[in-house]
Amino acid sequence: MTFLRQISQMAFGLMLFLLLVSHASSRGGPFSWLPLPLPTAVSGYGWQIGVLSLLPLLVVGDWWLGKNGQFALGNPVITVPLAAFSLLILLCLTADTGHFAAMLGLCWFIYLYLANHPHWQQNRLWRVLAAVLLVQGTVAIGQFILQQELGIAWLGEPTLDLLVEGTSVAQRDGQNWLRAYGLNSHPNQLGLLLTALILLIWPQHEQQENIALRGYFWLALLVGVAGLLVSLSRSAWLALGVGGIIFLTHRRLAARRSWRHFAMPLAILLAGVLLFALVYGDLMASRLVALDSPLESRSLWERQRALGIAVQLIGERPFLGTGLGHYLPAAQAINPSAVTVHNVPLLLGAELGVVGLLLWLLFWLWPLSRYGRSPAHRAGTAIWLALIIMGMVHPEPTLLLPKGAVLWGLAAAQWHAVEPGGSA
């Protein structure tokens, strides 16, 4: 049984790594490698399901055969609102939106797996997340320096061309400057991912005695922060700052630890941030200060218009909404140039009605009201607030997109774990 548990944990770690490090796109990705034969009704859509897509079955099978003792349902402050929201989603599914059930299942799977493997979560999860930081951060740095894609479409890297409209750029000396995407669909999604992973692994700096593991931690953190900088994602920087404040507010260093264990690496990180600000200060200023430039003005105007359209849709259809996955057609019926609203609560409220909006807010706010002031749950509070901040200005942090589902599952599991020496 121990062997089966080890196989399950290794398969889960590999699955999690691939989900976070790759981008599912028409150009490929790990879950399309070695495609399996599919029925004509499915293959006709151009879908490719690779052999690695069977990893969840291996995890579940070995987990079930090797499980010992009771099955944990997680923390009720997460499980109850998440179950209620999931039930509403399932009731709203149609033939065109059935894939959303898979996204919900992915979130539940990650959340409950970690809740039932607290030792692995405490001692092994951070190593997987650190590896993702290294890969995503390295790719992002390369894209930013070279100002082009790195040619790793086999891993799902998007096509990046400064001359193609829609490519996310910032302004530098009146010229377009490519923002780093990493292996994601947008720089803001890169910022969301790196911010979440940095906050998830941060508690490990107080627990690593092994020199090699401590070096691995700081290297991953350094590369992750560098990748976050070159994403030029304002909301991600803000979210990381808020999460950092939570950790500083509830800082509890064990008696055996002292500042000398991490003062030097932390100083190196801060020096790197200052160096980036010195070299690319004009780029940072274009994102933080020069909001009246044509590029930034247009972006902010489009987002403000989208907020108004979302509020209008909620007012017109407060109970039934536009239907799951049907926000954009309904918005474009009001304004043909409308885009998806960059606010998760408004997006869900427009699609699911007021009930969906209230259930999502319950999912967001119940854990914070219960544990938000507890030092023992500082990790959960930090990552939860960071995702909420990102969810207020972007549509990605939702359970209905792959990386959003994974990150919410990881964040939800943090509420189930209590830090050593803390009290709930």
N, C-alpha and C positions, 0 to 999 in steps of 0.2 A: 504493500500500500504506500510506503514511503517513496518507492520508485515511481509509482503512478503520480503521486503528488508533485514530484520533481519534474516529471515530463509535462504535467499540466502547467506548472509555474513557468517553465522555460518557453512553452508554446504561447502562454499568455504574454510574457515579456516580449517575445518576437512579434506577436500580433500588434501589441501596443506600439512598439518601435516603428513598425511599418506604417501603421495608421497615422502616426504623427510626423513621420519623416518624409512621406510621399504625398503626392497630389494626384488624385484620381482625375484624369482628363482623357480627352480623345487621343492624346499623343502617347498614352501608356501609363505605366506605374506598376509597382510590384504585384498588385492584386489582379493584374491582367496577364502576368507572365504565365507561360505554358497553359494556354486557354483550354478549358474543358469543352467537350461537345455539348451544345445546347439545342433545345427544340427550335424549330424554324420560327415559331411565333415570338421567341425571345431574341434569337440571333438576328432577326430581321431589323431590329432596332439598332444594330451595330454594337451591342453589348458584348464584352468579353469578360468571362469569369475565369480567372486563373486558379491554379492548384493551391496557391497560398490563401485563397478565399475559404478554404476548408479548415484553416487553423482554428476558428471558433469551435468547430465540431470536435477537434482533437482536445482542446482545452476542456470543453464540457464533459466529454467522455471520460477522460482521465480524472477530472475533478470529481465526477459522480462516483466512479469506481473506487477512488482513493479517499473519499471523504470520510471523516470520522467525527462523530458527535452531531450536535444540532446545527441546523441551518440558520444563519443570522439574516434577518431582514433589514439590517441597517438601523439607522437612527430614525425614530418615528417622525421627527420634525422635518426630515427629508422624504422618507418613504411615503407618508400620507399625502402631502401635496403633490408629490411626483406621480403617485398612483392616480390621483384624481385628475391631474392634467393629462396623463397618458390615456385614461379612459375616455376623456373628451376627444382627444385626437383620434382614437380608434373609432369612435362613433361618427366622426366626420370624414373618414377615409372613403375614397372612391377608387375606381379602377385606375385613374390617372395619378392618384396620390398614394397608392399602396406602398411605395418605397419608403414613405415616412415611418411606417411601422418598423422597418429595419433600423432606422436611425434611433427610434425610441428604444428598441431592443438592445442596440449597441450601448446606449447610456446605462440602461439597467444592468446589462451584463458586466460592464466595467465596475460600476458601483457595488454590486452585490459580490462580485469576485473578490474585490479588495476588502469588503466588509467581512468576508469569510476567511481571509488570509491576512490577518493583521501583522503577523511576523514578517511576511514577505513585503507587505506594504511599508513597514517600518525600515527594513534593512536592504531591500533589493529594488524597490520601485524607483528610487532616486537615481540609481545607476542607469536604468533604461532611459529616464527622462534626460539625464546628463548627456547620454549618447546622442539623443535627438537634438539637444542644444548645440553640440559640436557639429553635427551634419548641417542643420539648418543655418546656423550662424556662419559656418565656413562658406557655404554656397552664397549666402546673402552678401558677405564681404567681397567675394569674388565678383559677383554681378555689379556691385557698386563701384568697385575699382575699375573694372574693365568696361563698364557702361554697356553691357550686353549679356545675353544668356551665356551659360557655360557649356551648352551642348549636351546636357544630360536628360534629354527627353525621355529616355528609357526609365528614369526615375520620376517622371511626371513634371519636369520643369516646363513652365509655360514659355511660349514664344515672346521675346522681349525686343521690341524695335521702337526706338525713339521716334521714328517717322510714321508709325502706325497710330491712328487716333484711338484713344482708349487706354493706351499704355500709361501707367501712373508715373508722373514726373513732378519734380519741383523746379523752381526757377533759380538759375545761378548766372549772374551777369547777363540777364536777358535771354539765356539759352536754357533749353530743357535739360534737366539732369535726372537720369533714371533713378527711381527709388528701388531699393532691393526688394525682391519678391521671395527669395529663398525658394523652397519647393512648395509654393502656395499660389492661390489664384490672385492675390492682391497683397501689396505691402502692409495694409492694415491687418490682414489675416496673419501675416508673419509677425507683426507686432503683438497681436492677441496671443498667438501661440508662445512666443518667447517670453512675454510677460508672465503668462500663467506658469510656464515651466520653471522660470527663475524663482518665483514665489513658492512653488511646490517643493523645490529641492533646497531652498535656503535654510530650513531648520537643521540640515545635516552639518552645517559648519560648526555646530556646537557638540556634535556627537562623534566625529571622525578622529580616532586616535592614530590609525594607520597612516603613515606618511604618504604611501602611494595613493590611497583613496583620497586623502586630503588634497594632494596635487591634482588628481583627476577632477575633484569637485571644483577647485578654483579655476582650472583650465576651462572646464565647461561653462562656468559662470562668466569668465572673461570673454569667451567667444560668443556666448549668448547675449551679453550686454552690448558687445560690438555689433552683432547682428541687429539688435533692437535699435541701436543708434542709426544704422544705415537704412533702416526701414522708413525713417523720418515720419513715424506715426505719432502724432501729438497725443492722441488718446491713450496709446500704449505707454508713453512716458508718464502721463498723469496717473494711470492705473498702477504702474510699478511704484511711483512715488507714494501713493496712498497705501499700498500694501507694505512698503518699507516702513512707513510711519506706524502701522499696526505692530510690526515686529519690534520696533524700537520702544514703543509704548509699553509693551508687555515683555520686555527683555528680562530673561531670568537665566543667568549663566551659572552652571553648576560650579561648586566650590573648587573642583579640580581643574577647571578651565580658567584661562585668563586672556586678556586682550592680545597678548603676544602671539597667540596661536593664529590669529587672523588679521592683526593690525597691518602687517606688511602686504599680504595679498589684497586687502581692502584698499590700502593706499595705492597699489598698482592699478586697481580698477578705477579709482577716482582720477588718477593721473591720466589714464587712457581716455576717460570722458573729457577731461580738460583739453587734452591734445586734439581730440576730434573737434571740439568747439573752436580751437584756435585755427585749425586747418580748414574746417568747413563751417565756420561761424556764419557766413553769408547764407548758406543753405538752411541752417537752423533758423536764422532770422526770417527767411522767406516763409517758413512754416509757422513760426511763432509770433512774429511781429508784423510782417508785411502782408496783412490780410486784405489790403485794398488792391493788390495786384490783380490783373485780369483773370489769371488762372484761379487764384484763391477766391476771388469775388464770385466767379461763376459757380465754383464748387459749393460755396456757402449758400448762394442763392438757390441752387437746385435742391439742397438739403432742406432749406426753409420751406420751399414750395412743397416738397414731399411731405413734410410734417403737416402742413395745412390740408393736403389731400387726404392723408390718413385720418386726421380728426374728422374731416367731412364724411368719409366713408363710415366711420364708427357712428356718427350722428345719424346717417341715413339708414344704416342696417345694424342697430345696436344689439339685436338678439341673435340673428343668424349669421351675420358677417358676410363677407364676400365668398366664403368657402375656402377650405384649406388649400393653399397653393395658388389661389386665384386673385391675389392682391393686385398684381401688375396689370392684368387685363381690365380689372375694375377701375384702377387708377388712371389708366390710359383712356378709358371711356370719358373721364372728366377732362384730362389733358393728355393729348397724344404723345407728348414728350416726357411724361412722368416716368420716374425711376422708383425702384424699391426704397421705401422709407428707411432711413438709417436710425432706427429705434425699435428694438425688439418688442417692448410692450405694445407700442402702437401698431406694429406689424401684426402681432398676434391678435390684438383687439380688433383690428380691421378684418382679419380673416375668420376669427372664431367668435366675435362678438364680445360683449361685456363679460360674460361668464368666463371665457377663455382668458381675458385680460386679468380678471380677479384671481383666477387659479394660478396664473403665472406669477403675479405679484405675491401671492401666498407662498409659492415655492421660493421666491427670492427673499422674502422678509421674515418668515417664521424662524429659520435657523439663526438669523441675526438677532432677533428679539430675544431668543432663548439663550444663546451662547456668545453674542457679540462682545460682551464685556469680560468674558472669561479668559484669563491668561492660558488656561489649558487648551483652549480652542483658538489660539491666535493664528495658527496656520490656516484653519478653516475660514476664519474671519477675513484674513488678508486676501486669500485667493477669491473668496466669494465677492468681496467688495470690488476687487479688480475686474472680475467678469461683469459685474453689474455696471460699472462705469463704462466699460467697452460696449455693453449691450444698450446703453442709452444713446450711443452715437454711431453704432454700426449694426448691420443686420446679421452678422456672422455668429455671435454667441447665442445660438439657439439650439434646441434639441433636434431640429429637423435638418441640420447639416452635419456631415461626418465629423469634422474636427470640433465643431461646437458640441456635439453629442459626447465625444471622447473627453473633452475638457470639463464639461459639467459632471460627467461620471467620476472623473478624478477628483474634482472639487467636492462633490457630494460625499465621497469616501473620507474626506478630511474631517467631517463632522462626526463620523463614527469613531475616529481615533482620538484618544486623549494623550497629550504629550506627557512623557515621564515626569513625575514630580509635580504635575499640575492637578488642579481640582476643578471639577465642572461647575 
